[in-house]
Structure formats: structure tokens, C-alpha cells
Amino acid sequence: MKTIVLVGKVLSPTLKSDIASGAVPRVVSLELARILGAEVLDYRDVAKATEPAVLAARIRSPAWGLAVLAAVRRDRYQAVFATGEDVAIPLAFVLKALRVRRRLTVVVHNGGALSRRASFPLLGRDAWSHLICLSDEQQRILVEQLGDDSGLIHRLDKWVDTDFFDPGRADAEDGQGYVFSCGREKRDYGTLQRAAEKVPYPFWVVASGWWPQRGFRPFEGLIPTANMRVDQGTLSFSQLRAAYAGARFVVVSLEAVGYAAGVSTIFEALAMGKAVVATASPGIAEFVEDQVNGLVVPTGDADSLAAAIDELWNDPARCEDMGRRNRRLAEEAFSFDGHVSAVVDLITA
């Protein structure tokens, strides 16, 4: 069955060679394309497109441009895999208007957003072949909107490339010398800053990463201090791996949201054999078990976050024990290959 893979971002033109050389972790969209013999379209293809409908749609947004591009080229494929609902929802509306049926499988990251709460019920079950969600909270939201249909809504875990994020492959930055935190989306760095002021330990925050809105989100209240190094530039993946390796443990301070913001950082930390301190955002509730593979504290509570950091910093043996457990968990439950295999089974079912 001919398949097209829609990626709602710009893929680097050197991505395949970078993966082959081990410079970056593997990417699900490219691995799916390799296994299925599928065509991949991303925002670069939207920029190069000459079809009038695509030129008009991309004025609205790149996501709409990509959706219309896939609709215009619909005779090339029978099945679609979309990496996010930002592209899949426009495509579903266009295909519905054209009265065209295609097998449409999509990863739904934030079905609780206001516009999506309206779109999914409006489109209904028939617009989709499979909806993949990456957290229990997202599954609950989709079931609430579309009804409990196990043949439609599938709970798959996020993945991590444990071959790349491997402690044995990393050159540690500073040998267990700091508390590390990174990422951008829905981070609550203000609470982390206040917590860091209450303890004497060194912190390293890399406040960069993917953000779904245009431009960059400002980081209010996050400033360098005597014990906090702050970087807002982007690390290479090998530098990121080294940063994880050098940390005593990783902190993921999040706002309370209903989708899995922060999950990539959590899974990378697990794969790197690090304990995790996380705030209790509903979207990542099942990924950090308090007192088992890390510590969980209330969102927005700087005193509790500082106490958790103090507790782990002063118990390195416990950090190492949690880290070993987390590495096994990443390999056994959250593997890249396992996730890809599950998605391929859905697309080809």
C-alpha cells in the first residue's frame, strides 16, 4: 500500500547522512518511510511547490500548505501518516470536502487545545483510520471527544533512541557536577529559578528546543546567577548527550498541561541513566513514578522542588540506582524500534 509521510516541520537536507554517521538520533518519520517505501513531505516541499492551491494555502500557514499539497497529490498514495494533528486536521477537512477517502493515521499531541476540541467531533470517527496518543491524559481527551473505540484510538508510548542516548557513548561535561534542565515547551523555569535560590548546588539550564508557535517564547524570570548557568542557544545532539552524562540528575519543571510537554527530555534522561525530578503535569504523570525512578513535586511549588533537589543531591547512591532502573526502562518499554514497529502495524493493518 503506497504511503505518504507528512512531517510538520523542516527536515534538514543532511538528516539521513547525519543519522548514518551517528551525529543525531534516528527519526521516526524517516524510519517509517524506509520500511514502508513511503514518500516524505515536509515544509521544504511546501516552499518549493508550484500548485496554485498550495501557494494559496501556505499563506495561511505551512501546516495548511502541507495538507493541501498532500491533497493535491492524493493519486500517489492510499495511506497517510502525519506526525501531528496540526497538519492532519486540515488534510482531513480538505479530503472530506473533496469526498476522497484515504487511510489517515496521525499522532495526536494536544487534542485538548480549543480548536482541536471542536475539530475532532466535527470530523468524526470516519475521517481517521488510527489516532495515536502518547499519554494517558491524551487518550482520555480523545475518548471523551470521539467515544471509546479501541480500533481507532491507540495509546503508544513516546520513544527514545537508546542507541544514540547511551551513557557509554557520551563524554561527560563535568562528571556528575550539576543539576541539568533543558527544553522549551511549557517549561516553568520561574519555579526552577526560585528553587535554585534555596539550595547551594550548581545548575545548568539549556533553555532551548522546539516550540510550536512562531518565533521563540520569552523566558521570564530565568537569569544566570552564581549557581545557575543559563544557555539559550541550541546544543548539538552530541553536546546534549554529554550534558546529560555530566549531570547528577535531571530536573523537568513544567506547567500543568494535559499533553506530554517535556516527555522528550524525560525519556532522554531515562536513556542516559539519570534520575528525574519532575513537576506533576498531567501530561507526563505516568512517566516519572515518585520514589521509584525519580521524584515528583506539585507544579509551581518552588519549596517542594528545592527539597526534592536537595534530597537527591545528597544521596548519589540513590541517584545511581534510579538511573540504572531508568536505563532498563528506556530499553525495554520506550524503545525507538518498538514504537516504529507498532506504527507500521497500524498503517498496514
C-alpha positions as CSV (number, residue, x, y, z in Angstrom):
1,M,0.0,0.0,0.0
2,K,1.6,3.3,-1.1
3,T,2.0,5.6,1.8
4,I,2.9,9.3,2.2
5,V,4.5,10.6,5.5
6,L,3.7,14.2,6.4
7,V,6.2,15.9,8.7
8,G,5.1,19.2,10.2
9,K,8.5,20.8,10.3
10,V,11.5,21.4,8.1
11,L,13.8,18.4,7.9
12,S,17.5,19.0,7.5
13,P,18.7,18.1,4.0
14,T,21.6,16.3,5.6
15,L,19.4,14.4,8.2
16,K,19.9,11.0,6.6
17,S,23.6,11.2,6.4
18,D,23.8,12.7,9.9
19,I,21.8,9.7,11.3
20,A,24.0,7.3,9.3
21,S,27.2,8.9,10.8
22,G,25.8,8.7,14.4
23,A,25.7,12.5,14.8
24,V,22.0,12.6,15.6
25,P,19.4,10.2,16.9
26,R,17.1,8.3,14.5
27,V,13.8,9.9,13.4
28,V,10.5,8.0,13.3
29,S,9.3,9.6,10.0
30,L,12.4,8.6,8.1
31,E,12.4,5.1,9.5
32,L,8.7,4.6,8.6
33,A,9.5,5.9,5.1
34,R,12.4,3.4,4.8
35,I,10.3,0.4,6.0
36,L,7.2,1.3,4.0
37,G,8.9,2.6,0.9
38,A,7.0,5.8,1.5
39,E,7.4,9.4,0.2
40,V,8.2,12.0,2.8
41,L,6.8,15.6,2.5
42,D,7.8,18.4,4.9
43,Y,7.7,22.2,4.9
44,R,10.6,22.3,2.4
45,D,8.3,20.7,-0.2
46,V,5.6,23.3,0.6
47,A,8.1,26.1,-0.1
48,K,9.1,24.5,-3.4
49,A,5.5,23.7,-4.5
50,T,4.1,25.5,-7.6
51,E,0.5,24.2,-7.5
52,P,-1.9,27.3,-7.1
53,A,-3.9,25.7,-4.3
54,V,-0.7,25.1,-2.3
55,L,0.5,28.6,-2.9
56,A,-2.7,30.0,-1.5
57,A,-2.9,27.6,1.4
58,R,0.7,28.3,2.6
59,I,-0.2,31.9,3.1
60,R,-2.4,30.8,5.9
61,S,0.3,28.5,7.5
62,P,2.9,26.0,6.5
63,A,0.7,23.3,8.0
64,W,-2.2,24.2,5.7
65,G,0.2,24.3,2.8
66,L,1.4,20.8,3.6
67,A,-2.1,19.5,4.0
68,V,-3.2,20.9,0.6
69,L,0.0,19.6,-1.1
70,A,-0.9,16.1,0.1
71,A,-4.5,16.5,-1.1
72,V,-3.4,17.8,-4.5
73,R,-1.1,14.8,-4.9
74,R,-3.6,12.3,-3.5
75,D,-3.5,10.0,-6.5
76,R,0.1,9.0,-5.5
77,Y,-0.9,7.1,-2.3
78,Q,-3.6,5.2,-0.5
79,A,-2.4,5.8,3.1
80,V,-1.1,8.8,5.0
81,F,0.9,9.0,8.2
82,A,1.0,12.5,9.8
83,T,3.4,13.4,12.6
84,G,0.9,15.8,14.2
85,E,-2.7,16.9,14.2
86,D,-1.6,20.4,13.1
87,V,-1.2,19.0,9.6
88,A,-3.7,16.1,9.8
89,I,-6.8,18.1,10.7
90,P,-6.5,20.5,7.7
91,L,-5.9,17.5,5.5
92,A,-8.9,15.7,6.9
93,F,-11.1,18.7,6.2
94,V,-9.8,19.0,2.6
95,L,-10.3,15.3,1.8
96,K,-13.8,15.5,3.3
97,A,-14.6,18.4,1.1
98,L,-13.2,16.6,-1.9
99,R,-15.1,13.4,-0.9
100,V,-11.9,11.5,-1.1
101,R,-11.1,8.6,1.3
102,R,-7.6,7.8,2.3
103,R,-6.2,5.8,5.3
104,L,-5.2,8.6,7.6
105,T,-3.1,7.7,10.7
106,V,-2.0,10.6,12.9
107,V,-0.1,11.2,16.1
108,V,-2.2,13.5,18.3
109,H,-0.1,15.5,20.6
110,N,-2.6,18.0,22.1
111,G,-6.1,17.1,21.3
112,G,-7.3,19.2,24.2
113,A,-6.5,22.5,22.5
114,L,-9.6,24.6,22.0
115,S,-9.6,24.4,18.1
116,R,-8.9,20.7,18.2
117,R,-11.7,20.0,20.7
118,A,-14.0,21.5,18.0
119,S,-12.4,19.8,15.0
120,F,-12.3,16.2,16.1
121,P,-16.0,15.8,16.9
122,L,-16.8,17.8,13.7
123,L,-14.8,15.5,11.6
124,G,-16.0,12.4,13.4
125,R,-14.5,8.9,13.5
126,D,-14.8,8.3,9.8
127,A,-12.1,10.8,8.9
128,W,-9.4,8.7,10.6
129,S,-8.0,5.2,10.3
130,H,-6.0,5.5,13.5
131,L,-5.4,8.2,16.2
132,I,-2.2,7.6,18.1
133,C,-1.8,9.4,21.5
134,L,1.3,9.5,23.6
135,S,0.0,9.8,27.2
136,D,-2.9,8.6,29.3
137,E,-4.3,12.1,29.5
138,Q,-4.4,12.5,25.7
139,Q,-6.2,9.1,25.4
140,R,-8.8,10.3,27.9
141,I,-9.4,13.5,26.0
142,L,-9.8,11.7,22.6
143,V,-12.2,9.1,24.1
144,E,-14.2,12.0,25.6
145,Q,-14.5,13.6,22.2
146,L,-15.0,10.6,19.9
147,G,-16.2,7.8,22.2
148,D,-14.4,4.7,23.3
149,D,-13.3,2.9,20.2
150,S,-10.3,0.7,20.7
151,G,-10.0,0.2,16.9
152,L,-9.5,4.0,16.4
153,I,-7.6,5.4,19.4
154,H,-4.3,3.8,20.3
155,R,-2.1,4.6,23.3
156,L,1.5,4.3,22.3
157,D,4.4,5.5,24.3
158,K,6.8,8.2,23.2
159,W,10.1,6.7,22.1
160,V,13.8,7.4,22.6
161,D,16.7,6.2,20.5
162,T,18.7,4.3,23.2
163,D,21.4,3.5,20.7
164,F,22.2,7.3,20.4
165,F,21.3,8.3,24.0
166,D,23.6,5.7,25.6
167,P,25.8,6.6,28.6
168,G,28.6,4.5,27.1
169,R,28.8,6.8,24.1
170,A,29.0,10.1,25.9
171,D,31.9,12.2,27.1
172,A,30.6,13.8,30.3
173,E,30.7,17.6,30.5
174,D,31.7,17.7,34.2
175,G,31.3,14.3,35.8
176,Q,28.2,14.4,38.0
177,G,28.8,18.0,38.8
178,Y,25.5,19.8,38.3
179,V,21.7,19.7,38.2
180,F,20.7,19.7,34.5
181,S,17.5,21.0,32.9
182,C,16.7,21.7,29.2
183,G,13.9,22.3,26.8
184,R,11.4,25.0,25.9
185,E,7.8,23.9,25.6
186,K,5.6,24.6,28.6
187,R,8.7,24.8,30.9
188,D,8.2,26.6,34.2
189,Y,11.7,28.0,34.6
190,G,10.5,30.7,37.0
191,T,9.8,28.0,39.6
192,L,13.1,26.3,38.9
193,Q,14.9,29.6,39.4
194,R,13.2,30.2,42.8
195,A,14.1,26.6,43.8
196,A,17.7,27.1,42.8
197,E,18.0,30.1,45.0
198,K,17.2,27.9,48.0
199,V,20.0,25.3,47.6
200,P,23.8,25.8,47.0
201,Y,24.2,23.2,44.2
202,P,25.3,24.1,40.6
203,F,22.6,24.2,37.9
204,W,22.9,24.2,34.2
205,V,19.8,25.2,32.2
206,V,19.7,25.0,28.4
207,A,16.6,26.9,27.6
208,S,16.1,26.0,24.0
209,G,14.3,23.4,22.0
210,W,11.3,23.0,19.8
211,W,8.4,25.4,20.3
212,P,5.1,25.1,18.3
213,Q,4.4,28.8,17.9
214,R,6.3,31.1,15.5
215,G,9.4,32.7,16.9
216,F,10.7,32.0,20.4
217,R,8.9,32.1,23.7
218,P,10.5,34.6,26.1
219,F,11.8,33.1,29.4
220,E,10.6,35.4,32.1
221,G,12.4,35.2,35.4
222,L,15.2,33.0,34.1
223,I,18.6,34.7,34.6
224,P,22.1,33.5,35.3
225,T,23.1,33.5,39.0
226,A,26.2,32.4,41.0
227,N,24.9,28.8,41.0
228,M,22.9,28.8,37.7
229,R,24.4,28.7,34.3
230,V,21.8,29.6,31.6
231,D,22.2,29.0,27.9
232,Q,19.5,29.9,25.4
233,G,21.5,28.7,22.4
234,T,21.0,25.3,20.9
235,L,23.3,22.3,21.7
236,S,24.2,19.8,19.1
237,F,22.8,16.3,19.9
238,S,26.3,15.1,20.8
239,Q,26.7,18.1,23.1
240,L,23.2,17.4,24.6
241,R,24.2,13.8,25.3
242,A,27.4,14.9,27.0
243,A,25.4,17.4,29.1
244,Y,23.1,14.6,30.3
245,A,26.1,12.4,31.1
246,G,27.7,15.0,33.3
247,A,24.6,15.7,35.4
248,R,23.9,14.1,38.8
249,F,20.2,14.1,37.8
250,V,17.8,15.9,35.5
251,V,15.0,18.4,36.5
252,V,12.0,18.9,34.3
253,S,10.0,21.8,35.7
254,L,6.7,22.1,33.8
255,E,3.4,24.0,33.8
256,A,0.3,21.9,34.4
257,V,-0.8,20.9,30.9
258,G,-2.8,18.0,29.5
259,Y,-0.3,16.8,26.9
260,A,3.1,15.3,27.1
261,A,5.2,18.5,27.1
262,G,8.7,17.6,28.4
263,V,8.5,14.0,27.6
264,S,11.4,14.1,25.2
265,T,13.7,15.4,27.9
266,I,12.4,12.9,30.4
267,F,12.9,9.9,28.0
268,E,16.4,11.1,27.0
269,A,17.3,11.4,30.7
270,L,16.0,7.8,31.3
271,A,18.0,6.5,28.4
272,M,21.1,8.3,29.8
273,G,20.6,6.5,33.1
274,K,19.6,9.6,35.1
275,A,17.1,10.0,37.9
276,V,14.5,12.7,37.1
277,V,12.8,15.3,39.3
278,A,9.6,16.4,37.6
279,T,6.7,18.7,38.4
280,A,3.3,16.9,38.4
281,S,2.0,18.0,35.0
282,P,-0.9,15.7,34.0
283,G,0.5,15.1,30.5
284,I,3.6,13.2,31.9
285,A,2.1,11.7,35.0
286,E,2.8,8.1,34.0
287,F,6.4,8.6,33.0
288,V,8.0,9.6,36.3
289,E,7.0,7.4,39.3
290,D,7.6,9.2,42.6
291,Q,10.3,7.5,44.7
292,V,10.8,4.8,42.0
293,N,12.6,6.4,39.0
294,G,12.6,9.9,40.3
295,L,10.8,12.4,42.5
296,V,7.5,14.2,41.6
297,V,6.5,17.5,43.2
298,P,3.5,19.8,42.8
299,T,3.6,22.3,39.8
300,G,4.6,25.8,40.7
301,D,5.9,24.9,44.2
302,A,9.5,26.1,44.5
303,D,9.9,24.9,48.1
304,S,8.9,21.3,47.2
305,L,11.1,21.4,44.1
306,A,14.1,22.7,46.2
307,A,13.5,20.0,48.8
308,A,13.4,17.2,46.1
309,I,16.7,18.5,44.6
310,D,18.3,18.7,48.0
311,E,17.2,15.1,48.7
312,L,18.6,13.6,45.6
313,W,21.8,15.7,45.5
314,N,22.7,14.3,48.9
315,D,22.1,10.7,48.0
316,P,24.2,9.9,45.0
317,A,23.9,6.1,45.5
318,R,20.1,6.5,45.2
319,C,20.6,8.6,42.0
320,E,22.7,5.9,40.5
321,D,20.2,3.2,41.5
322,M,17.3,5.1,39.9
323,G,19.5,5.8,36.9
324,R,20.2,2.1,36.3
325,R,16.5,1.3,36.6
326,N,15.7,4.1,34.1
327,R,18.1,2.9,31.5
328,R,16.5,-0.6,31.6
329,L,13.0,1.0,31.4
330,A,14.0,3.1,28.3
331,E,15.5,0.0,26.6
332,E,12.5,-2.3,27.4
333,A,9.5,-0.1,27.3
334,F,10.3,3.1,25.3
335,S,12.5,1.8,22.5
336,F,12.6,3.5,19.1
337,D,12.3,0.2,17.2
338,G,9.3,-0.9,19.3
339,H,7.5,2.3,18.6
340,V,8.2,2.2,14.9
341,S,7.1,-1.4,14.7
342,A,3.8,-0.6,16.4
343,V,3.1,2.3,14.0
344,V,3.9,0.2,10.9
345,D,1.5,-2.5,12.2
346,L,-1.3,0.2,12.4
347,I,-0.6,1.7,9.0
348,T,-0.5,-1.7,7.2
349,A,-3.3,-3.4,9.2
